[in-house]
Amino acid sequence: MSTLTVRLPDDKHNRLKALAAHKKLSLNKLIEELSTQAIAEFDTEVRFKAIAATGDKNKGLELLDKLDSHFGS
């Protein structure tokens, strides 16, 4: 396990402490959970872009049109 020192404005630090307390977590656990979420979002974006780069634009648009008509958007 690694140790990371992060410099934050006092206000942001206090708000994060309040959020952690509200969720009944330590500040360390809150930061760990937030970083896990950020990594998952990044991984999803990278996968989506890789798949989109190999896809057929017209088929994708047709599928979106089908979804729109089915869900009434």
C-alpha distances in whole Angstrom, upper triangle without the diagonal:
4,7,10,13,16,20,22,25,26,28,25,23,25,26,22,22,25,24,21,24,26,24,23,19,17,16,13,13,16,14,12,15,17,15,15,18,19,17,19,22,22,22,25,27,26,27,30,31,31,33,35,36,37,39,43,43,47,45,42,45,47,44,44,48,48,45,47,50,48,47,49,48
4,7,10,13,16,19,23,23,25,23,20,23,24,21,21,24,23,21,23,26,24,23,19,17,16,12,14,16,13,12,15,16,14,15,18,18,17,20,22,21,21,25,26,25,27,30,31,31,33,35,35,37,39,43,43,46,45,43,45,47,45,44,48,48,45,47,50,49,47,50,47
4,7,10,13,16,19,20,22,20,17,20,21,18,18,22,21,19,21,24,23,22,18,15,14,10,13,15,12,12,15,16,14,16,19,18,18,21,23,22,23,26,27,27,29,31,32,32,35,37,37,39,41,45,45,48,47,44,46,49,46,45,49,49,46,48,51,50,48,50,48
4,6,10,13,16,17,20,17,15,18,19,16,17,20,20,18,21,23,22,22,18,15,13,10,13,14,11,11,15,14,12,15,18,16,16,20,21,20,22,25,25,25,28,30,30,31,34,35,35,38,40,43,43,46,45,42,44,47,45,43,47,48,45,46,49,48,46,48,46
4,7,10,13,14,17,15,13,16,18,15,16,19,19,18,20,23,22,22,19,16,13,11,15,15,12,13,17,16,14,17,19,18,19,22,23,22,24,27,27,27,30,32,32,33,36,37,37,40,42,45,44,48,47,44,46,49,46,45,48,49,46,47,51,50,47,49,47
4,6,10,12,14,12,10,14,15,13,14,17,17,16,19,22,21,22,19,16,12,12,15,14,11,13,16,14,13,16,18,16,17,21,21,21,23,26,25,26,29,30,30,32,35,35,36,39,40,43,42,46,45,42,43,46,44,42,46,47,44,44,48,48,45,47,44
4,7,9,12,10,9,13,14,13,14,17,18,18,20,22,22,23,20,18,14,14,17,16,13,16,18,16,16,19,20,18,20,23,23,23,26,28,27,28,31,32,32,34,37,37,38,41,42,45,44,47,47,44,45,48,46,44,47,48,45,46,49,49,46,48,45
4,6,8,6,6,10,11,10,12,15,15,16,18,20,20,21,19,17,13,14,17,15,13,16,18,15,15,19,19,18,20,23,23,22,25,27,27,28,31,32,32,34,36,37,37,40,42,44,43,46,46,42,43,46,45,42,45,47,44,44,47,47,44,45,43
4,5,5,6,9,10,11,12,14,15,17,19,20,21,22,21,19,15,17,19,17,15,19,20,18,18,22,22,20,23,26,25,25,28,30,29,31,34,34,34,36,39,39,40,43,44,46,44,48,48,44,45,48,46,43,46,48,45,44,48,48,45,46,43
4,6,5,6,9,10,10,12,14,15,16,18,20,21,19,17,14,16,19,17,16,19,21,19,20,23,23,22,25,28,27,27,30,32,32,33,36,37,37,39,41,41,43,46,46,49,47,50,50,47,47,50,48,45,48,50,47,46,50,49,46,47,45
4,5,5,6,9,10,11,12,14,15,16,18,20,19,18,14,17,19,17,16,20,20,18,20,23,22,22,25,27,26,27,30,31,31,33,35,35,36,39,40,40,42,45,45,47,46,48,49,45,45,48,46,43,46,47,44,44,47,47,44,44,42
4,5,5,6,9,10,10,12,14,15,16,18,17,16,12,15,16,13,13,16,17,14,16,19,19,18,21,23,22,23,26,27,27,29,32,32,32,35,37,37,38,41,42,44,42,45,45,41,42,45,43,40,43,44,41,41,44,44,41,42,39
4,5,5,6,9,10,11,12,14,15,16,15,13,9,12,14,12,11,15,16,14,16,19,19,18,21,23,23,24,27,28,28,30,33,33,34,36,38,38,40,43,43,46,45,47,47,43,44,47,45,42,45,46,43,43,47,46,43,44,42
4,5,5,6,9,10,11,12,14,15,14,13,10,13,15,13,13,17,18,16,18,21,21,21,24,26,25,27,29,30,31,33,35,35,36,39,40,41,42,45,46,48,47,49,49,45,46,49,46,44,46,48,44,44,47,47,43,45,42
4,5,5,6,9,10,10,12,14,13,13,10,14,15,12,12,16,16,14,17,19,18,19,22,23,23,24,27,28,28,30,33,33,34,36,38,38,40,43,43,45,44,46,46,42,43,45,43,40,43,44,40,40,44,43,40,41,38
4,5,5,6,9,10,11,12,11,10,7,10,11,8,9,12,12,11,13,16,16,16,19,20,20,22,24,25,26,28,30,31,32,34,36,36,38,40,41,43,42,45,44,41,41,44,41,39,42,43,39,39,43,42,39,40,38
4,5,5,6,9,10,10,9,8,6,10,11,9,10,13,14,13,16,18,18,19,21,23,23,25,27,28,29,31,33,34,35,37,39,39,41,44,44,47,46,48,47,44,45,47,45,42,45,46,42,43,46,45,42,43,41
4,5,5,6,9,10,10,10,9,13,13,11,13,16,15,15,18,20,19,20,23,24,24,26,29,29,30,32,34,34,36,38,40,40,42,45,45,47,46,48,47,44,44,47,44,42,44,45,41,41,45,43,40,42,39
4,5,5,6,8,8,10,8,12,11,8,10,13,12,11,15,17,16,17,20,21,21,23,25,26,27,29,31,31,33,35,36,36,39,41,41,44,42,45,44,40,41,43,40,38,41,41,38,38,41,40,37,38,36
4,5,5,6,5,6,5,9,8,6,9,11,11,11,14,15,15,17,19,20,21,23,25,26,27,29,31,31,33,35,36,37,39,41,42,44,43,46,45,41,42,44,42,39,42,43,39,40,43,41,38,40,38
4,5,5,6,7,8,11,11,9,12,15,14,15,18,19,19,21,23,24,25,27,29,29,31,33,34,35,37,39,40,41,43,45,45,48,47,49,48,44,45,47,44,42,45,45,42,42,45,43,40,42,40
4,5,8,10,11,14,13,11,14,16,14,15,18,19,18,20,23,23,24,26,28,28,30,32,33,34,36,38,39,39,42,44,44,46,45,47,46,42,43,45,42,40,43,43,39,39,42,41,37,39,37
4,5,9,10,12,10,8,12,13,11,12,16,16,16,18,21,21,21,24,26,26,27,30,31,31,34,35,36,37,39,41,41,44,43,45,44,40,41,43,40,38,41,41,37,38,40,39,36,38,36
4,7,9,12,10,9,13,14,13,15,18,18,18,21,23,23,24,26,28,28,30,32,33,34,36,38,39,40,42,44,44,47,46,48,47,43,45,46,43,41,44,44,40,41,44,42,39,41,40
4,6,8,6,6,10,10,10,12,14,15,16,18,20,20,22,24,25,26,28,30,31,32,34,36,37,38,40,42,42,45,45,47,46,42,44,45,42,41,44,44,40,41,44,42,39,42,40
4,5,5,6,9,10,11,12,14,15,17,18,20,21,23,24,26,27,29,30,32,33,35,36,38,39,41,43,43,46,46,49,47,44,45,47,44,43,46,46,42,43,47,45,42,44,43
4,5,5,6,9,10,11,12,14,15,16,18,20,21,22,24,26,27,29,30,32,33,35,36,37,39,41,42,45,44,47,46,42,44,46,43,41,45,45,42,42,46,44,41,44,42
4,5,5,6,9,10,11,12,14,15,17,18,20,21,22,24,26,27,29,30,32,33,35,36,38,40,41,44,43,46,45,42,43,46,43,41,45,45,42,43,46,45,42,44,42
4,5,5,6,9,10,10,12,14,15,16,18,20,21,23,24,26,27,29,30,32,33,34,36,38,39,42,42,44,43,40,41,44,41,39,42,42,39,40,43,42,39,42,40
4,5,5,6,9,10,11,12,14,15,17,18,20,21,23,24,26,27,29,30,32,33,35,37,37,40,40,42,41,38,39,41,39,37,40,40,37,38,41,40,37,39,37
4,5,5,6,8,10,10,12,14,15,16,18,20,21,22,24,26,27,28,30,31,33,35,36,39,38,41,40,37,38,41,38,36,40,40,37,38,41,40,37,40,38
4,6,5,6,9,10,11,12,14,15,16,18,20,21,22,24,26,27,29,30,32,34,35,38,37,40,39,36,38,40,37,36,39,40,36,38,41,40,37,40,38
4,5,5,6,9,10,11,12,14,15,17,19,20,21,23,24,26,27,28,30,32,33,36,35,38,37,33,35,37,34,33,36,36,33,34,38,36,34,36,34
4,5,5,6,9,10,11,12,14,15,17,18,20,21,23,24,26,27,29,31,31,34,34,37,36,32,34,36,33,31,35,35,32,33,36,35,33,35,33
4,5,5,6,9,10,10,12,14,15,16,18,20,21,22,24,26,27,29,30,33,33,36,35,32,33,36,33,32,35,36,33,34,37,36,34,36,34
4,5,5,6,9,10,10,12,14,15,16,18,20,21,22,24,26,28,28,32,32,34,33,30,32,34,31,30,34,34,31,32,36,34,32,35,33
4,5,5,6,9,10,11,12,14,15,16,18,20,21,22,24,26,27,30,29,32,31,27,29,31,29,27,31,31,28,29,32,31,29,31,29
4,5,5,6,9,10,11,12,14,15,17,18,20,21,23,25,26,29,28,31,30,27,28,31,29,27,30,31,28,29,33,32,30,32,30
4,5,5,6,9,10,10,12,14,15,16,18,20,21,23,24,27,27,30,29,26,28,31,28,27,31,31,29,30,34,33,31,33,31
4,5,5,6,9,10,11,12,14,15,16,18,20,22,22,25,25,28,27,24,26,28,25,24,28,28,26,27,31,29,28,30,28
4,6,5,6,9,10,11,12,14,15,16,18,20,21,24,23,26,25,22,24,26,24,22,26,26,24,25,28,28,26,28,26
4,5,5,6,9,10,11,12,14,15,17,19,20,23,23,26,25,22,24,27,24,23,27,28,25,27,30,30,28,30,28
4,5,5,6,9,10,11,12,14,15,17,18,22,22,25,24,21,24,26,24,23,27,27,25,27,30,29,28,31,28
4,5,5,6,9,10,11,12,14,16,16,19,19,22,21,18,20,23,20,19,23,23,21,23,26,25,24,27,25
4,5,5,6,9,10,10,12,15,15,18,18,21,20,17,19,22,20,18,22,23,21,22,26,26,24,27,24
4,5,5,6,9,10,11,13,14,18,18,21,21,18,20,23,21,21,24,25,23,25,28,28,27,30,27
4,5,5,6,8,10,11,12,16,17,20,19,16,19,21,19,19,23,23,21,24,27,26,26,28,26
4,5,5,6,8,10,10,13,14,17,16,13,15,18,16,15,19,20,18,20,23,23,23,25,23
4,5,5,6,9,10,13,13,16,16,13,16,19,17,17,20,22,20,22,25,25,25,27,25
4,5,5,7,9,12,13,17,16,14,17,20,18,19,22,23,22,24,27,27,27,29,27
4,5,5,6,10,11,14,13,11,15,17,15,16,19,20,19,21,24,24,24,27,25
4,5,5,8,8,12,11,9,12,14,13,14,17,18,18,19,22,23,23,25,23
4,6,8,9,13,13,12,14,17,16,17,20,21,21,23,25,26,26,28,26
4,7,9,12,12,11,14,16,16,17,20,21,21,23,25,26,27,29,27
4,6,9,8,8,11,12,12,14,16,17,18,20,22,22,23,25,24
4,6,5,6,9,10,11,13,14,16,17,19,20,21,23,24,23
4,6,5,6,9,10,11,12,14,15,16,18,20,21,22,20
4,5,5,6,9,10,10,12,14,15,17,18,20,21,19
4,5,5,6,9,10,11,12,14,15,16,18,20,19
4,5,5,6,9,10,11,12,14,15,17,18,17
4,5,5,6,9,10,10,12,14,15,16,14
4,5,5,6,9,10,11,12,14,15,14
4,5,5,6,9,10,11,12,14,13
4,5,5,6,9,10,10,12,10
4,5,5,6,9,10,10,9
4,5,5,6,9,10,10
4,5,5,6,8,8
4,5,5,6,5
4,6,5,7
4,6,8
4,6
4
